[in-house]
Amino acid sequence: MLYYLFTYLEKIDFPGAGVFQYISFRSAMTVITSLIISMIFGKRIILFLQKLQIGETIRDLGLEGQIQKKGTPTMGGLIILASIIIPVLLFGDLNNVYVILMLITTIWLGFVGFLDDYIKVYRKNKKGLRGKFKIGGQVILGLIIGLTLHFNNEIVVREKVLDQNGVPVTRIVQSDDNVLAQKTYVTRDVKSTKVNIPFLKNNEFDYAYLIWFLGEKAKEWAWIVVIIAVIFILTAVSNGANLTDGLDGLAAGTSAIIGTTLGILAYVSGNTIIADYLNIMYIPNTGELVVYISGFIGALIGFMWYNSYPAQVFMGDTGSLSVGGIIAVFAVLIRKELLIPILCGIFFAESLSVLFQVSYFKYSRRKSGTGKRILKMAPLHHHFQKLNYSEPKIVIRFWIIGILLAVITIVTLKIR
């Protein structure tokens, strides 16, 4: 909203109004505003949740410090959601299709998570929202994102025009004074099902490759594969973040690290000069996503003011489902989803630990009549608690691993 106000003021030559045209300035203002909202108004939300007696119910699993968390307010994800949405509405370009999709994702998954928390707290049903409804909400959102990617004409990538021999076409551009001349590539904006892939020379993967057996029609029907991939990625990352939210500050800190990395990737993908230098696809208009992710990062850092050990509030499914979904959809929009197994390695490990634990337990029980476990407890962070590691130590070490994975993710842009 402020973006449009200052855009108007710039037209009438109001001093200083032009600064709002810079993504860097608006991103900085978004971070500051989201921090202020989460840190100042966050306390009021916590007191409100305490007044409503919205506390966490604890099942004794024999973990250190677990019982002390009983009664700690949950639904703290409301702090995160408010701290993202309000600054983005103030400083973001709300005509940008990418920003619109991110806001839809935030509100949609926040609502699904809120229903889950509501059932747990008010209905006293520890299982919360039934799994099929939770997955159903994620699938519907995945369909919305996937269909928009295919049918919206503003979502394109800029490719170099090739001649019959596959060589990029160039042209000579004269400077205004006709003294200097520069050779540039001829480009065009096209609909594409390509994404960036790490470690390969051309750095691109086309979803049409997965249906190669259709021959010439593979590119025509690749959008269906994209939708399926979006649904899978969204569901997997959202639930992975949900599983990671088990220790004070773990999910919030890990997600802030991931968000910072995604912000860097969005900036380089939305900047034609840097994208050309790194030899990655340039995606017009995605630079505006840096404003959104700045609000995301600020909201999580501000939330950790109250969620760090010992936590004064938990994000609940209201926060964890939406945070994971935001990460997934953001990665899809900047076409970096194939980097998720590296970047979201913590989420990936937490999800695999549960999958392997449950699968092996069922297998061993079927074979021997007695279920056996690979880990002392799943998800993975509880395994380390059972090994008598303190909660803050586990969280900080997971953060360090997350930072390492983030650095590796960025480095893949140049390693081919």
C-alpha positions in Angstrom: 0.0 0.0 0.0 2.8 2.4 0.9 4.5 1.2 -2.4 1.6 2.6 -4.4 1.4 5.8 -2.4 5.0 6.6 -2.9 4.8 5.6 -6.6 2.1 8.3 -7.0 4.2 10.8 -5.0 7.1 10.2 -7.3 5.0 11.1 -10.3 4.4 14.5 -8.8 8.1 14.9 -7.9 7.7 14.5 -4.2 11.3 14.5 -2.7 12.6 11.1 -1.7 9.6 9.2 -3.0 11.7 7.4 -5.7 13.5 5.3 -3.0 10.4 3.1 -2.9 11.2 1.9 -6.4 14.3 0.1 -5.1 13.7 -3.5 -4.1 16.6 -3.3 -1.7 15.1 -0.4 0.3 11.6 -2.0 0.4 13.2 -5.3 1.5 15.0 -3.6 4.3 11.8 -1.8 5.5 9.9 -5.1 5.3 12.5 -6.8 7.6 12.4 -4.0 10.1 8.6 -3.9 10.1 8.2 -7.6 10.5 10.7 -7.6 13.4 8.8 -4.8 15.1 5.5 -6.6 14.7 6.7 -10.0 15.9 8.8 -8.6 18.8 6.4 -5.9 20.1 3.0 -7.2 19.3 4.1 -10.8 19.7 4.1 -10.4 23.5 0.5 -9.2 23.4 -0.5 -12.2 21.3 1.1 -14.5 23.8 -0.7 -12.9 26.7 -4.0 -13.2 24.7 -3.3 -16.9 24.1 -2.6 -17.4 27.8 -5.8 -15.6 28.6 -7.7 -18.0 26.4 -5.8 -20.9 28.0 -4.5 -22.0 24.7 -1.7 -24.2 26.1 0.2 -27.1 24.8 -0.9 -30.5 26.0 2.1 -32.8 26.7 2.3 -36.6 26.4 5.0 -37.9 28.7 7.7 -39.5 26.5 10.4 -39.5 29.1 12.3 -36.6 27.5 14.3 -34.1 29.5 12.4 -30.8 30.2 9.3 -32.1 28.4 6.8 -31.8 31.3 7.9 -28.3 32.1 6.6 -27.2 28.6 3.0 -28.2 29.6 0.7 -25.2 29.3 3.0 -23.1 27.1 0.8 -21.2 24.7 0.6 -22.6 21.2 -0.8 -21.2 18.0 2.2 -18.8 18.0 2.2 -19.1 14.2 -0.3 -16.3 14.3 2.6 -14.0 15.2 4.6 -15.3 12.2 1.6 -14.9 9.8 0.8 -11.4 10.9 4.5 -10.4 10.8 4.7 -11.6 7.2 1.4 -10.4 5.7 1.3 -6.9 7.1 4.7 -5.7 6.0 4.3 -7.3 2.5 1.0 -5.5 2.1 2.7 -2.3 3.0 5.8 -2.5 0.9 5.2 -5.1 -1.7 3.9 -4.8 -5.3 0.5 -6.4 -4.9 0.0 -6.6 -8.7 2.9 -9.0 -8.9 1.6 -12.5 -9.6 4.4 -14.1 -7.6 3.7 -12.0 -4.5 0.0 -12.8 -4.8 0.7 -16.5 -4.9 2.9 -16.3 -1.8 0.2 -14.4 0.1 -2.3 -17.0 -0.9 0.0 -19.8 0.3 0.6 -18.0 3.6 -3.1 -17.5 4.3 -4.2 -20.9 3.0 -1.8 -23.0 4.9 -2.1 -20.8 8.0 -5.8 -21.5 8.0 -5.3 -25.3 7.6 -2.8 -25.2 10.5 -5.1 -23.1 12.6 -7.9 -25.6 12.2 -5.5 -28.3 13.3 -4.5 -26.4 16.4 -8.1 -25.4 17.2 -9.2 -29.0 17.2 -6.3 -30.0 19.4 -6.8 -27.2 21.9 -10.5 -26.6 22.1 -11.8 -30.0 21.1 -9.1 -31.7 23.3 -8.3 -34.0 20.4 -4.6 -34.6 20.4 -4.7 -36.0 16.8 -6.0 -32.6 15.5 -7.3 -32.2 12.0 -7.7 -35.6 10.2 -4.8 -36.4 7.9 -6.9 -36.6 4.8 -8.2 -33.1 5.3 -4.8 -31.7 6.0 -3.3 -33.4 2.9 -6.4 -32.3 0.9 -5.7 -28.7 1.8 -2.1 -29.0 0.6 -3.1 -30.8 -2.6 -5.7 -28.1 -3.5 -3.1 -25.3 -2.9 -0.6 -27.3 -5.1 -3.2 -27.4 -7.8 -3.7 -23.6 -7.6 0.0 -22.9 -7.8 0.6 -25.5 -10.6 -2.3 -24.3 -12.7 -1.3 -20.6 -12.3 2.3 -21.5 -13.4 0.9 -22.9 -16.6 -1.9 -20.6 -17.5 -0.8 -17.1 -16.2 0.9 -15.3 -19.0 3.0 -13.2 -16.6 4.9 -16.3 -15.4 7.7 -16.8 -18.0 11.4 -17.2 -18.3 13.8 -15.3 -20.6 15.7 -17.5 -23.0 18.4 -16.8 -25.5 17.2 -17.1 -29.1 19.2 -19.8 -30.9 19.9 -20.2 -34.7 19.5 -23.4 -36.7 22.9 -24.6 -35.4 21.9 -24.0 -31.7 24.2 -21.0 -31.4 22.8 -17.9 -29.5 21.8 -15.1 -31.8 23.6 -11.8 -31.0 23.1 -8.2 -32.1 25.1 -5.0 -31.9 23.7 -2.2 -29.7 24.9 1.3 -30.2 25.3 3.7 -27.3 23.3 7.0 -27.3 26.3 8.9 -28.7 26.9 6.2 -31.3 30.5 5.9 -30.1 30.4 2.7 -28.1 28.9 -0.5 -29.4 28.1 -3.6 -27.4 27.2 -7.1 -28.5 24.2 -8.5 -26.7 22.2 -11.7 -27.0 18.7 -11.7 -28.6 16.2 -13.0 -26.0 12.5 -13.8 -25.7 10.1 -14.5 -22.8 8.5 -17.9 -23.1 6.4 -20.3 -21.0 8.7 -23.0 -19.8 8.7 -26.2 -17.7 12.4 -25.9 -17.1 14.0 -25.6 -13.6 17.5 -25.2 -12.3 19.3 -28.3 -11.4 22.6 -28.5 -9.5 25.9 -29.9 -10.7 25.0 -30.4 -14.4 26.7 -28.3 -17.1 23.7 -26.6 -18.6 22.2 -26.2 -15.1 18.6 -26.9 -16.4 16.2 -29.7 -16.2 12.9 -29.9 -18.2 10.0 -31.8 -16.6 9.2 -32.9 -20.2 12.1 -35.3 -19.8 10.1 -37.4 -17.4 7.5 -38.2 -20.1 10.0 -38.7 -22.9 7.9 -41.7 -24.1 5.3 -39.3 -25.5 7.8 -38.1 -28.1 7.0 -34.7 -29.6 3.9 -34.3 -27.3 6.1 -34.4 -24.1 6.5 -30.6 -24.0 2.8 -30.2 -24.6 1.8 -32.3 -21.6 4.8 -31.4 -19.3 2.6 -29.0 -17.3 0.7 -31.9 -15.8 4.0 -33.3 -14.5 4.8 -29.8 -13.1 1.5 -29.8 -11.1 2.2 -33.3 -9.7 5.7 -32.2 -8.7 4.4 -29.0 -7.1 1.9 -31.0 -5.0 4.5 -33.5 -3.9 7.1 -30.8 -3.0 4.6 -28.7 -1.2 3.2 -31.6 0.9 6.7 -33.0 1.6 8.3 -29.8 2.8 5.3 -28.6 4.7 5.0 -31.8 6.7 8.8 -31.9 7.1 8.7 -28.5 8.8 5.9 -29.7 10.9 8.0 -32.7 12.1 11.0 -30.5 12.8 8.9 -28.3 15.1 9.7 -30.3 18.2 12.4 -28.3 20.1 12.5 -24.7 21.1 13.7 -22.6 18.2 14.6 -25.5 16.0 12.0 -25.1 13.2 12.1 -21.3 13.3 15.8 -21.0 13.2 16.2 -23.6 10.5 13.5 -22.0 8.4 15.1 -18.5 8.8 18.4 -19.9 7.4 16.5 -21.5 4.5 14.6 -18.3 3.9 17.8 -16.2 3.7 19.2 -18.6 1.1 16.0 -18.5 -0.9 16.2 -14.7 -0.8 19.7 -14.8 -2.3 18.5 -17.2 -5.0 15.5 -15.1 -5.8 17.6 -11.9 -6.1 20.1 -13.5 -8.6 17.3 -15.1 -10.6 15.4 -11.8 -10.9 18.5 -9.8 -11.9 19.3 -10.1 -15.6 23.0 -9.2 -15.2 23.8 -11.6 -12.3 21.7 -14.4 -13.9 23.6 -14.1 -17.1 26.9 -14.1 -15.2 26.0 -17.2 -13.3 24.5 -18.8 -16.4 21.2 -19.5 -14.7 17.7 -18.8 -16.1 16.5 -15.2 -15.7 12.9 -15.1 -14.4 11.3 -11.7 -15.0 9.5 -10.0 -12.0 10.8 -12.5 -9.4 12.9 -9.8 -7.8 9.8 -8.7 -6.0 9.8 -12.0 -4.1 12.9 -10.6 -2.2 10.5 -8.2 -0.5 8.2 -11.1 0.6 11.0 -13.3 1.8 12.4 -10.4 3.8 9.2 -10.3 5.7 9.4 -14.1 6.2 12.9 -13.9 7.6 12.1 -11.0 9.9 9.0 -12.7 11.2 10.9 -15.9 12.1 13.8 -14.0 13.8 11.4 -11.9 15.8 9.4 -15.0 16.7 12.6 -16.6 18.0 12.7 -13.8 20.6 9.9 -15.7 22.4 10.5 -19.2 21.0 14.1 -19.6 22.0 14.9 -21.9 24.9 13.0 -22.0 27.2 10.1 -21.1 24.8 7.4 -18.7 25.9 5.3 -19.8 22.9 5.1 -22.6 20.3 4.3 -21.9 16.7 2.0 -24.9 16.5 0.7 -26.2 13.2 -0.5 -22.7 12.4 3.1 -21.8 12.0 4.9 -25.0 11.0 2.6 -26.0 8.1 2.6 -22.5 6.7 6.3 -22.0 7.1 7.1 -25.3 5.3 4.6 -24.5 2.6 6.0 -21.0 2.1 9.5 -22.5 1.6 8.2 -25.0 -0.9 6.2 -22.7 -3.0 8.9 -20.0 -3.0 11.4 -22.5 -4.3 9.0 -23.6 -7.0 8.3 -20.0 -8.2 12.0 -19.2 -8.6 12.5 -22.7 -10.2 15.0 -23.9 -7.6 12.9 -26.8 -6.2 15.5 -29.4 -7.2 17.8 -27.7 -4.6 15.3 -28.5 -1.8 16.9 -31.9 -0.8 20.1 -30.0 -0.1 18.8 -26.7 1.3 16.0 -28.3 3.4 18.3 -31.2 4.5 17.2 -30.9 8.1 13.5 -31.3 7.1 14.5 -34.1 4.8 16.4 -36.0 7.6 13.6 -35.5 10.1 11.0 -36.9 7.7 13.2 -39.8 6.7 13.8 -40.7 10.3 10.1 -41.0 10.9 9.6 -43.0 7.7 12.4 -45.5 8.4 11.5 -45.8 12.1 7.9 -46.7 11.4 8.7 -48.9 8.4 11.3 -50.9 10.2 9.2 -51.3 13.3 6.3 -52.7 11.2 8.7 -54.9 9.2 10.4 -56.4 12.3 7.1 -57.0 14.1 5.8 -58.8 11.1 9.0 -60.9 10.8 9.7 -61.7 14.5 6.5 -60.7 16.3 8.5 -58.0 18.2 8.8 -54.5 16.7 12.3 -53.1 16.7 13.5 -49.5 16.2 16.4 -48.0 14.3 16.5 -44.9 16.4 15.8 -44.5 20.1 12.9 -42.2 19.1 11.7 -40.3 16.0 11.8 -37.6 14.7 15.6 -37.4 14.7 15.9 -34.6 17.3 14.2 -36.7 19.9 16.8 -39.5 19.2 19.5 -37.1 20.3 17.5 -36.1 23.4 17.3 -39.8 24.3 21.1 -39.8 24.0 21.1 -37.1 26.8 22.1 -34.2 24.6 20.7 -30.9 26.0 18.0 -29.3 24.0 19.9 -26.0 23.2 22.9 -28.0 22.1 20.8 -30.1 19.6 19.1 -27.0 18.2 22.3 -25.0 17.7 24.1 -28.0 16.1 21.1 -28.4 13.7 21.4 -24.7 12.9 25.1 -25.1 12.1 24.3 -28.0 9.8 21.5 -25.9 8.2 24.0 -23.0 7.5 26.5 -25.5 5.9 23.7 -26.9 3.7 22.7 -23.3 2.8 26.3 -22.5 1.7 26.5 -25.7 -0.4 23.2 -24.7 -2.0 24.5 -21.4 -3.1 27.8 -22.8 -4.3 26.0 -25.2 -6.6 25.2 -22.2 -8.8 28.8 -22.2 -10.0 29.7 -25.9 -9.6 28.8 -27.7 -12.8 
